[in-house]
Amino acid sequence: MSDAAPPPAPADAPAPKKKGWLRRWSLPLVGIAAVLAIAFVLFRGFVVRKAIETAVTRVTGFPLEIEDCSVGLTNARVEVTNLRLGNPPGFEDPRCIHVSRIVAEAEIGSFW
């Protein structure tokens, strides 16, 4: 056996085609977007609940706890159960507000 290198390719042979970056990345990007959309649909109540709790606590300084939050997927309906707003440290009574159920519903067409 000889250790000779393979013969060089002819100069007129076409180079292998490279896929464009959009074509190469489109399927993974669509897959990631689909997974994120499904995750948001499944966990939208949790995401909205945590966002409201964090925003109210940061802005007002009053600790907010929400037991459950249900957000409509096809309608503009939000249902919150067991909302507890506490007083900041230093108040005698630690409770400020306790609401067992809040339902907010809007007609989507009225926004336009």
N, C-alpha and C positions, 0 to 999 in steps of 0.2 A: 504494500500500500504506500502510496505517496502522499505527502502532505501538501500537495499542490492546491492552490486556491481555485475556486470555481471560476469559469470564464466570465468576463464582465458582460452585462446585459447590453444589447445593441442600443445605440444612441437614439434611435427612432421609436423605441418601445414606450408606450404611454405610462406615465407615472400613476401609481394607485390614487384613486380619488379620495380626498379627505372630506369628511362630513363637516358641514358648517356648524358653528358653535350653537346656533339656535336649534338645529335639528338634533344635535347631540344632547342638549340639555332640556329639550322640551318635555320628553316623557318623564324624567325625574321631577321636574318642576311641577308638572300637572299632578303627579302622584303625591307630592308633598302638599300641594294646595288642597287636594281631595281629602287627605288625612286630616289636615287642619280644619277644614270645613266640617267634616264629620265629628271631630272632637269638639268643635264649638257648638254644634247642634246638640250633642249629648250632654255637654257640661255648661251650657249657657246660663242656667240658673245659678250654678256655683260661681261662675265668673262674674255675673252681675252682682250677686250677693257680696262677694269679696270686694268688688270695686266700690259699691255703695258704702260698705262698712269702713273701708280705708279712707275714702274721700271725706265722709262726714266726720270721722275721728280726727283727721288731719286739719280740716278747716275749722271745726268748732272746738276741738279739744275735749268733747264729750265722747266717751267710749260708746260705740254702737255695736249691738249684736243682733243678728237676724237668724232665726232658726231655719227658715226655709224661704226660698224665692223661686217662683215659677214664672217663666217668661214665655209668652205665646210665640209660636214659630210662624204661623200664618196670619195672626191678628195682633193688634197692638194692645195686648193685655198683660198686666203684671200683677201678680198676687204675692204678697209678703205676709208671712205668719210669724207671730211672736217677735215683734220688733221691740227691743229693749234699749233705751237710751239712758245712759247713766250720767251722774254728775261728775265733774272733774274732782280730783283729789282735793280734800280740804272742806268739802261740804258735809253737813251732818248726815243727811239722807243720801245713800249712794244711788238711789233710783230717781230718775227724772221723769221718764215717760215709759209706759209699757202698753203696747197696742197688740191685741191678739190677732187681728187680721186686717189687712189693707188690700183693696182691689182697685186697680186703676185700669180703665179701658178707654181707648180712643178709637175713633173711626179714622182709618188710614186716609180715606178720600178727603177728609177735612183738612189735612196738612197741605194739600195742593190747592 
